[in-house]
Amino acid sequence: MNSPPLLVSFYGLEQYLTALPIAARTEFESQIRRLVEMGLPPVVSARCLGVLFGFSGEIIGAMMRRTMRYYRHFVIPKGRGKRHIYAPRVALKVIQKWFGYHLASAIEFDPCVHGFVKGRSAVQAAMKHCAATWVFSADIKDFFPSTLKAIVESALESLGYPQHGAKLMTALCCYGDGLAQGSPASPVLSNLVFRQADKELIQLACDFGARYTRYADDIVFSGTAEVPAQLDVKIRQIIECHGWKIAPKKQWLARLPNRLRVHGLLVHGEVPRLTKGYRNRIRAFKHMLAAGRVSDKDIQKIKGHLAYAKSVDAFNHG
């Protein structure tokens, strides 16, 4: 996506500060300067945020107090079930996109985190588990909605935001009591909130001589020795201690000679590979595309599959 400027339409910090009402500048200038020096989006109050985007403070306040009015709700298929998406309307989405982009640019996440981090991918995550003899995978249930406002606000404060700024951005980025499934700020905020849990899961992997990665809500451990006793129990304890739950039907353990898969890729080898079934599917897609037998509504989806298969091949031969 295009990079939104940190100070939106202002050429520099001094110009922005001069545009603020005198009372707001007097109260918040030091906080704004500190956040900008850290590369963080300078969110300190509704009025200051409004000046940054050309909105009135009243509009920002309304978004903060009645956030649900600024979303559209729709449902999309997810496997055999459904996923509820709450997509922000334009004005709110612009703020969330700006905030999420610069937050992601300013924070350095641990190498174990591969989802929603620039320059990292699911293929790279799978690579870290290659040549394993066992793989344990678990998904967090309703990851975004169950990431509560209170811990988002606390995480932003720990990053350096003043209390009111953290409260304001939390209100603008959450739907109900959790992160919005559809907000462009939710991915980086979920990674931020999960940092402590990541540290504990990394330590657990070290204690067991295992490997650990996380791609969004997908937690993966692997190893070459025996599967550690009570690995699933200890992982669950860490996750639940931080307020999340493991999806009961999305937890599995695979050992050789059975297939070992991470993010849909085979990892019992030196490099991650597409499954035979997926490779056959890709060949069929290529044939359909060459023969002009793909409908307009399916063409982007099929091109997406072809691009993904090509990226896996490029990774392995790069």
C-alpha positions in Angstrom: 0.0 0.0 0.0 1.1 3.6 -0.4 2.9 5.0 2.5 0.7 7.6 4.3 2.9 10.4 5.7 3.4 10.4 9.5 2.0 14.0 9.7 -0.6 13.4 7.0 -0.9 16.7 5.1 1.6 18.7 7.1 5.1 19.2 5.7 6.8 19.0 9.1 6.3 18.9 12.8 6.6 22.7 13.3 3.9 23.3 10.8 1.6 20.8 12.5 2.2 22.3 15.9 1.5 25.8 14.7 -1.8 24.6 13.3 -3.0 23.4 16.7 -5.1 25.6 19.0 -2.8 27.4 21.5 -4.3 25.5 24.5 -3.8 22.1 22.8 -0.2 23.0 21.7 0.7 24.1 25.3 -0.7 20.9 26.8 0.4 18.3 24.2 3.5 19.6 22.4 6.0 17.7 24.4 4.1 14.4 24.0 3.7 15.0 20.3 7.4 15.7 19.9 8.3 12.6 21.8 6.1 10.3 19.8 7.3 11.7 16.5 10.9 11.2 17.5 10.1 7.5 18.2 8.5 7.2 14.8 5.1 6.6 16.3 1.8 8.2 15.1 1.3 11.2 17.3 -2.0 10.5 18.9 -2.6 12.5 22.1 -6.1 13.9 22.0 -9.2 14.0 19.8 -8.7 17.7 18.9 -5.0 17.2 17.9 -5.9 14.1 15.8 -8.7 16.1 14.2 -6.3 18.8 13.1 -3.9 16.2 11.7 -6.7 14.8 9.4 -8.7 17.9 8.8 -11.7 16.6 10.9 -13.3 18.5 13.7 -12.6 17.3 17.2 -16.4 16.6 17.5 -16.2 14.1 14.6 -13.2 12.3 16.2 -15.1 12.3 19.5 -18.2 10.8 17.9 -16.1 8.0 16.3 -14.6 7.3 19.7 -17.9 7.2 21.6 -20.1 5.6 18.9 -17.6 3.5 17.0 -20.1 0.9 15.9 -21.9 3.4 13.7 -18.8 3.8 11.6 -18.6 0.1 10.5 -20.3 -2.0 7.9 -21.0 -5.6 8.8 -20.9 -8.5 6.3 -20.2 -12.3 6.4 -17.7 -14.2 4.3 -17.1 -18.0 4.0 -14.4 -19.4 6.2 -13.8 -23.1 5.6 -17.0 -24.8 6.5 -18.1 -21.9 8.6 -18.5 -18.1 8.4 -16.4 -15.1 9.4 -18.0 -11.9 10.5 -16.2 -8.8 9.0 -16.7 -5.4 10.5 -15.3 -3.0 7.9 -14.6 0.6 8.9 -16.2 3.4 6.9 -13.9 5.7 5.0 -13.1 8.4 7.6 -12.4 5.8 10.3 -10.5 3.5 7.9 -8.2 6.4 6.9 -7.2 6.9 10.5 -6.8 3.2 11.2 -4.7 2.6 8.1 -2.4 5.5 8.9 -2.0 4.4 12.5 -1.4 0.7 11.6 1.1 1.5 8.9 3.3 3.7 11.1 3.0 1.5 14.2 4.2 -1.5 12.1 7.1 0.6 10.8 8.2 1.7 14.3 8.0 -1.6 16.1 10.5 -4.4 15.7 9.0 -7.8 16.2 10.8 -11.0 17.2 11.9 -13.2 14.3 9.4 -15.8 15.4 6.6 -13.5 14.2 5.8 -13.9 10.5 2.2 -12.6 10.1 1.6 -9.0 9.3 5.3 -8.1 9.3 6.9 -6.5 6.3 9.4 -8.8 4.5 8.2 -11.9 6.3 5.9 -14.6 4.9 4.2 -17.9 5.7 6.8 -19.6 3.5 9.6 -18.3 5.6 7.8 -19.5 8.7 7.4 -22.9 7.2 11.1 -23.0 6.3 12.0 -22.7 10.0 10.3 -26.1 10.6 11.9 -28.0 7.7 13.7 -31.3 8.5 11.6 -31.7 11.7 10.4 -35.1 12.8 7.2 -33.7 14.4 5.0 -30.6 14.2 2.5 -29.3 16.7 0.1 -26.6 15.5 -2.7 -24.7 17.2 -4.9 -21.8 16.3 -6.2 -19.1 18.7 -10.0 -18.9 18.8 -11.4 -15.7 17.5 -8.0 -14.0 17.7 -9.0 -10.4 16.8 -12.4 -10.2 18.6 -10.9 -11.8 21.7 -8.0 -9.4 21.9 -9.7 -7.1 24.4 -9.6 -3.3 24.5 -8.1 -3.2 28.0 -4.9 -5.1 26.9 -4.7 -3.1 23.6 -4.8 0.2 25.6 -2.2 -1.2 28.1 0.1 -2.3 25.3 0.0 1.2 23.7 0.8 2.8 27.0 3.8 0.5 27.4 4.9 1.6 24.0 5.0 5.2 25.1 1.6 6.6 24.4 0.0 8.9 27.0 -3.1 7.4 28.7 -5.6 9.5 26.8 -3.9 8.9 23.5 -3.8 5.1 24.1 -7.5 5.2 25.1 -8.4 7.2 22.0 -6.7 5.0 19.5 -8.0 1.8 21.3 -11.5 3.1 21.0 -11.0 4.0 17.3 -9.5 0.6 16.4 -11.8 -1.8 18.4 -15.3 -2.9 17.7 -17.3 -3.7 20.8 -14.8 -5.0 23.3 -12.1 -6.4 21.0 -10.1 -5.7 17.8 -12.2 -5.3 14.7 -12.1 -8.1 12.2 -11.7 -5.9 9.2 -9.7 -2.9 10.5 -6.3 -2.3 8.9 -4.9 -1.5 12.3 -5.9 -4.9 13.9 -3.0 -7.0 12.5 -0.2 -4.9 14.0 -2.1 -4.3 17.2 -2.6 -8.0 17.7 1.2 -8.6 17.2 1.9 -5.8 19.7 -0.4 -7.2 22.3 0.9 -10.8 21.8 4.6 -9.8 22.4 4.7 -11.1 26.0 3.0 -14.3 25.1 5.6 -14.7 22.2 8.4 -14.3 24.7 7.0 -17.0 26.9 6.4 -19.4 24.0 9.9 -18.8 22.7 11.3 -19.7 26.1 9.1 -22.8 26.2 10.6 -23.8 22.8 14.1 -23.2 24.1 13.4 -25.3 27.2 12.2 -28.2 25.0 14.9 -27.8 22.3 12.1 -27.1 19.8 11.4 -24.4 17.3 8.5 -21.9 17.5 6.9 -19.5 15.0 3.6 -17.6 14.9 1.7 -16.5 11.8 -1.2 -14.3 13.0 -3.2 -16.8 15.2 -1.4 -19.9 14.0 1.1 -21.2 16.6 3.6 -23.8 15.4 6.2 -25.8 17.4 8.4 -28.5 15.9 11.5 -30.6 16.7 13.7 -33.4 15.9 13.8 -35.2 19.2 10.9 -36.8 21.1 7.7 -34.7 21.4 7.9 -33.0 24.8 5.5 -34.3 27.4 2.5 -32.1 28.0 3.6 -29.7 25.2 0.0 -28.9 24.4 -0.9 -28.3 28.0 1.9 -25.9 28.6 1.1 -24.0 25.4 -2.5 -23.8 26.4 -1.6 -22.5 29.8 0.5 -19.6 28.3 -2.2 -18.7 25.9 -5.0 -18.7 28.5 -2.9 -16.8 31.0 -2.9 -13.9 28.5 -6.6 -14.0 27.9 -7.0 -16.1 24.7 -8.2 -19.6 24.1 -7.0 -22.4 21.7 -9.6 -23.3 19.1 -10.6 -26.9 20.2 -10.9 -28.3 16.6 -7.7 -26.6 15.3 -5.0 -28.3 17.3 -3.0 -31.2 15.9 0.2 -33.1 16.3 1.9 -34.9 13.4 4.9 -37.2 13.5 7.0 -38.9 10.8 6.3 -41.0 8.7 3.0 -39.0 8.5 3.0 -35.8 6.5 4.3 -32.7 8.3 2.6 -29.5 7.2 3.1 -25.9 8.3 0.7 -23.3 6.8 -0.3 -25.9 4.2 3.3 -26.6 3.1 5.2 -29.8 3.6 8.2 -29.4 5.8 9.6 -32.9 6.1 12.5 -32.0 3.8 15.1 -29.3 3.3 12.7 -26.7 1.9 8.9 -26.1 2.2 7.0 -27.7 -0.6 3.5 -27.6 -2.0 1.4 -30.8 -1.4 0.8 -33.1 -4.3 -2.9 -32.2 -4.2 -2.2 -28.5 -4.4 0.3 -28.9 -7.2 -2.4 -30.9 -9.1 -4.8 -28.0 -8.5 -2.3 -25.5 -9.8 -1.8 -27.5 -13.0 -5.6 -27.6 -13.4 -5.9 -23.8 -12.9 -3.2 -23.1 -15.5 -4.9 -25.3 -18.0 -8.3 -23.6 -17.3 -6.7 -20.2 -17.6 -5.0 -21.0 -20.9 -8.2 -22.4 -22.3 -10.2 -19.4 -21.3 -12.5 -21.4 -19.1 -12.3 -19.2 -16.0 -15.2 -17.0 -15.1 -14.7 -13.3 -14.3 -15.7 -13.8 -10.7 -13.1 -16.5 -10.2 -10.1 -15.1 -12.1 -8.6 -13.1 -9.3 -8.9 -16.0 -6.9 -7.2 -18.4 -9.4 -4.5 -15.8 -10.2 -3.9 -15.5 -6.4 -3.3 -19.3 -6.1 -0.9 -19.2 -9.1 1.0 -16.3 -7.6 1.3 -18.1 -4.3 2.6 -21.3 -5.9 5.1 -19.2 -7.9 6.3 -17.5 -4.7 7.0 -20.9 -3.0 8.9 -22.0 -6.1 10.9 -18.7 -6.2 11.7 -19.0 -2.4 13.1 -22.5 -2.9 15.2 -21.6 -5.9 16.2 -18.1 -4.8 
